[in-house]
């Protein structure tokens, strides 16, 4: 679907049928799919039903590469560095054994389990850094640990799933390169909500699933490996890392959804999406403050993406759900996921539900 000029957010909102069933503020758990994205998947299913193996061979030989190019362009990466996968978890589990020559890895406490797991399962030497009490992760905190421990990998989420704290990818990349380490970034809670441009922030290894902010449904995601990573892994392991990660078959319907969703996001523009999310955040902070709702994380526009954390427990969440407002308990409170398809009325309904 092509969108031109400044996005018409009201028209865009109408493309998401799920928004007609309540106030959806839970994209941080699962993004809603646009009508056109589902239509793309249905059209692909019909072709597979009629054409059978010839259509599937198309996806294996050409279609997969086409979606990969769309994804690479969106994040400012190279076609040669992209590999499409079923999820971040699948990709990280496959990739970790290839990184074992870089034995010591720096991780952040409370980060997403499937980012930590593969390093523990493969017996890496793990150095754990804890966030500040307020959930922030200053670069100085990581820098001090790197000076002390000399890790060769730093694995961290772009946006933390329980606080919404956002890392400066360019600063992280510069810090890692200054210490001879590779940055390994999970962008599942940021891709298509916060801008990512690998030309300006040369993350060594970037991976993500597509079921949250890209709004692409389940069963798709990608990894991007820099040329430095690809060359070193080839030399160390004796095989092409991208080729090894690409082995196996992917669901053409999941790829069709990913291609359609990323094309939509590209047409809107990363900066326009980020600006829209920030505008809604500003309104939410203003209205929640006025209503006396304690905000745990998400005030600082520099370190936030699409996640706002508010004080609350199961009782408060139940009250919200009774009012038709969907969110989740995470970390120390209730996690609110705000995306471009939300609007000012959604914010007002949230505040009212909390009153």
RARAJO-V513937 format. One record per backbone hydrogen bond with DSSP energy under -0.5 kcal/mol. CO is the residue of the C=O (numbers start at 1). NH is the residue of the N-H. Records with the same first field share a line. If there is no record, write none. Layout:
CO->NH / NH
This chain:
7->9
8->12
9->13
10->14
12->15
13->16
15->17 / 35
16->19
17->20
18->21
19->22
22->24
23->25 / 326
25->337
26->29 / 30
34->38
35->39
36->40
37->41
38->42
39->43
40->44
41->45
42->46
43->47
44->48
45->49
46->50
47->51 / 52
48->52
51->54
52->55 / 56
53->57
54->58
55->59
56->60
57->61
58->62 / 63
59->64
62->66
63->67
64->68
65->69
66->70
67->71
68->72
69->73
70->74
71->75
72->77
73->76
75->198
78->81 / 82
79->82
81->225
83->223
85->221
87->91
88->92
89->93
90->94
91->95
92->96
93->97
95->98 / 99
96->99
97->100
99->102
101->103
103->125
104->152 / 153
105->107 / 127
106->155
107->129
108->111
112->115 / 116
113->117
116->119 / 120
117->121
118->122
119->124
120->123
124->126
125->105
126->128
127->107
129->109
132->135
136->132
138->141 / 142
139->143
140->144
141->145
142->146
143->147
144->148
145->149
146->150
152->182
153->106
154->156 / 184
156->186
158->167
160->163 / 164
165->160
167->169
168->172
169->173
170->174
171->175
172->176
173->177
174->178
175->179
176->179 / 181
177->180
182->154
183->185 / 205
184->156
185->187 / 207
186->158 / 159
187->190 / 191
188->213
190->193 / 194
194->192 / 193
197->200 / 201
201->203
204->226
205->185
206->224
207->187
208->222
210->216
211->31
212->215
220->210
221->85
222->208
223->83
224->206
226->230
227->231
228->232
229->233
230->234
231->235
232->236
233->237
234->238
240->244
241->245
242->246
244->247
250->252
251->255
252->256
253->257
254->258
255->259
256->260
257->261
258->262
259->263
260->264
261->265
262->266
263->267
264->268
265->269
269->273
270->274
271->275
272->276
273->277
274->278
275->279
276->280
277->281
278->282
279->283
280->284
281->285
282->286
283->287
284->288
285->289
286->290
287->291
288->292 / 293
289->292
292->294
294->296 / 311
297->309
299->301
300->303
301->304
303->166
306->338
308->310 / 336
309->296 / 297
310->334
313->317
314->318
315->319
316->320
317->321
318->322
319->323
320->323 / 325
321->324
324->23 / 326
325->327
326->25
328->335
330->333
333->330
334->310 / 336
335->328 / 337
336->308 / 338
337->27
339->342
343->346 / 347
344->348
345->349
346->350
347->351
348->352
349->353
350->354
351->355
352->355
